[in-house]
Amino acid sequence: MAAKIKKGDTVVVLTGRDKGKTGEVIQMMPAENKALVRGVNVVRRHQRQTQTQEGGIVAKEAPIHVSNIAVADPKDGKATRVGFKVQEDGRKVRVAKRSGDLIDG
């Protein structure tokens, strides 16, 4: 099945502690059905000092399940479902169900 959410997409969090927040997808993990979203699900971790990195408490994004995020509509920024459409030139593109706009250029 084609990916409905991809790296670089702007997504809206639907449930959980960060409900309503938007952010850009940094990394997709299709095997675990999870995604890393910039500024969402931020956790604080203790990190040991290494030669390249200093130690202390570091804030970083934790993965969030894809069922808890939705693609933001290009027109108004609200959550939308994703559909697929085949263009005249044969390309398969993602379309926002809410407004009908193309998600990928």
JOMOVEN-V355724 format. One record per residue. N is the residue number from 1. RES is the residue in one small letter. PSI is psi in whole degrees, 0 to 359 (* if undefined). BURIAL is 1 if it has 9 or more other ideal C-beta (glycine too) atoms within 8 Angstrom, else 0. D_FIRST is the distance of its C-alpha to the first C-alpha in Angstrom with 1 decimal. Layout:
# JOMOVEN-V355724
N_RES_PSI_BURIAL_D_FIRST + N_RES_PSI_BURIAL_D_FIRST
This chain:
# JOMOVEN-V355724
1_m_143_0_0.0 + 2_a_150_0_3.8 + 3_a_128_0_6.5 + 4_k_331_0_8.8 + 5_i_132_1_11.7 + 6_k_165_0_13.0 + 7_k_134_0_16.3 + 8_g_347_0_19.1 + 9_d_150_1_17.9 + 10_t_126_1_20.6 + 11_v_159_1_19.7 + 12_v_136_1_21.9 + 13_v_128_1_22.5 + 14_l_324_0_22.6 + 15_t_165_0_24.4 + 16_g_191_0_26.7 + 17_r_326_0_29.5 + 18_d_28_1_28.1 + 19_k_132_0_27.1 + 20_g_344_0_27.3 + 21_k_151_1_27.2 + 22_t_154_0_25.1 + 23_g_169_1_24.2 + 24_e_139_1_22.2 + 25_v_121_1_19.3 + 26_i_319_0_21.0 + 27_q_140_0_18.4 + 28_m_142_1_14.9 + 29_m_83_1_14.8 + 30_p_332_0_11.2 + 31_a_324_0_13.0 + 32_e_0_0_15.2 + 33_n_42_0_13.0 + 34_k_164_1_15.9 + 35_a_149_1_17.0 + 36_l_125_1_20.5 + 37_v_130_1_21.9 + 38_r_124_1_25.3 + 39_g_5_0_28.1 + 40_v_141_1_26.2 + 41_n_48_1_26.8 + 42_v_127_1_29.6 + 43_v_157_0_31.5 + 44_r_128_0_34.8 + 45_r_142_0_35.1 + 46_h_133_0_38.2 + 47_q_131_1_38.0 + 48_r_147_0_40.6 + 49_q_137_0_42.3 + 50_t_182_0_41.5 + 51_q_325_0_42.9 + 52_t_335_0_40.3 + 53_q_140_0_39.5 + 54_e_156_0_42.0 + 55_g_182_0_41.9 + 56_g_194_0_41.9 + 57_i_120_0_39.5 + 58_v_134_0_36.4 + 59_a_129_0_34.0 + 60_k_163_0_30.3 + 61_e_138_1_26.9 + 62_a_154_0_25.2 + 63_p_148_1_21.5 + 64_i_143_1_20.3 + 65_h_142_0_17.6 + 66_v_338_1_14.7 + 67_s_344_0_15.6 + 68_n_3_1_19.0 + 69_i_155_1_18.1 + 70_a_150_1_17.0 + 71_v_138_1_17.0 + 72_a_135_1_20.5 + 73_d_131_1_21.3 + 74_p_334_0_22.8 + 75_k_308_0_25.7 + 76_d_357_0_27.0 + 77_g_2_0_25.2 + 78_k_162_0_24.4 + 79_a_140_0_21.1 + 80_t_157_1_18.7 + 81_r_163_0_15.3 + 82_v_132_1_12.8 + 83_g_174_0_12.0 + 84_f_145_1_11.1 + 85_k_142_0_13.9 + 86_v_124_0_14.8 + 87_q_172_0_18.2 + 88_e_327_0_21.2 + 89_d_4_0_20.9 + 90_g_356_0_17.5 + 91_r_142_0_15.6 + 92_k_121_0_12.3 + 93_v_156_1_13.3 + 94_r_140_1_12.7 + 95_v_139_1_15.4 + 96_a_126_1_17.2 + 97_k_330_0_17.8 + 98_r_311_1_21.2 + 99_s_343_1_22.8 + 100_g_2_0_20.7 + 101_d_155_1_21.0 + 102_l_138_1_18.7 + 103_i_314_1_17.3 + 104_d_144_0_17.0 + 105_g_*_0_20.1
